[in-house]
């Protein structure tokens, strides 16, 4: 994806339930990408999501667009 260091973080709403993802927002402005990974498998695969799509997803979460499973 890039040789730049990724600064991973989880939401402050995450508990230790083991079903969390981490994001690295530091590439959004310079590369237009938000890397996402499973917080339980930090050396596993990373999904690169466009910054525009990630912003739309977060907005949808905030407005309740997605149902809770």
C-alpha positions as CSV (number, residue, x, y, z in Angstrom):
1,X,0.0,0.0,0.0
2,X,2.7,2.5,1.1
3,X,6.0,2.6,2.9
4,X,4.7,5.3,5.2
5,X,4.1,4.4,8.9
6,X,0.4,3.7,9.6
7,X,-1.0,5.1,12.8
8,X,-3.6,2.6,13.8
9,X,-6.5,3.2,16.2
10,X,-9.8,1.7,17.4
11,X,-12.9,3.7,18.2
12,X,-13.2,4.9,21.7
13,X,-16.6,3.1,21.7
14,X,-14.9,-0.3,21.2
15,X,-14.9,-2.7,24.1
16,X,-12.7,-5.7,24.5
17,X,-15.3,-7.9,22.9
18,X,-12.9,-8.9,20.2
19,X,-15.0,-7.8,17.2
20,X,-13.2,-4.5,16.4
21,X,-11.5,-3.1,13.4
22,X,-8.6,-0.6,13.4
23,X,-8.2,2.3,10.9
24,X,-5.2,4.4,10.0
25,X,-6.6,7.8,9.0
26,X,-3.1,9.4,8.4
27,X,-3.2,8.4,4.7
28,X,-6.6,9.9,3.9
29,X,-5.4,13.4,3.0
30,X,-2.2,12.4,1.1
31,X,-3.3,9.2,-0.6
32,X,-7.1,9.3,-0.5
33,X,-7.1,5.9,1.3
34,X,-8.1,4.6,4.7
35,X,-6.5,1.3,5.6
36,X,-8.7,-1.0,7.7
37,X,-7.6,-4.2,9.5
38,X,-8.9,-6.7,12.1
39,X,-7.8,-5.7,15.5
40,X,-7.3,-9.3,16.5
41,X,-4.9,-10.0,13.6
42,X,-2.7,-7.0,13.3
43,X,-0.2,-8.7,11.0
44,X,-3.1,-10.0,8.7
45,X,-4.5,-8.4,5.6
46,X,-5.3,-4.7,5.3
47,X,-8.2,-3.4,3.3
48,X,-7.7,-0.1,1.6
49,X,-10.9,1.9,1.4
50,X,-11.2,5.2,-0.5
51,X,-11.4,8.1,1.9
52,X,-14.7,9.2,0.2
53,X,-16.3,5.8,0.8
54,X,-15.1,5.7,4.4
55,X,-16.5,9.1,5.1
56,X,-19.8,8.1,3.6
57,X,-19.8,4.9,5.7
58,X,-19.1,6.8,8.9
59,X,-21.9,9.3,8.1
60,X,-24.2,6.4,7.6
61,X,-23.3,4.8,10.9
62,X,-23.9,8.2,12.7
63,X,-27.4,8.5,11.1
64,X,-28.4,5.0,11.9
65,X,-28.5,3.9,8.2
66,X,-27.2,0.4,9.1
67,X,-29.1,-2.1,11.3
68,X,-27.4,-3.7,14.3
69,X,-26.9,-7.4,14.1
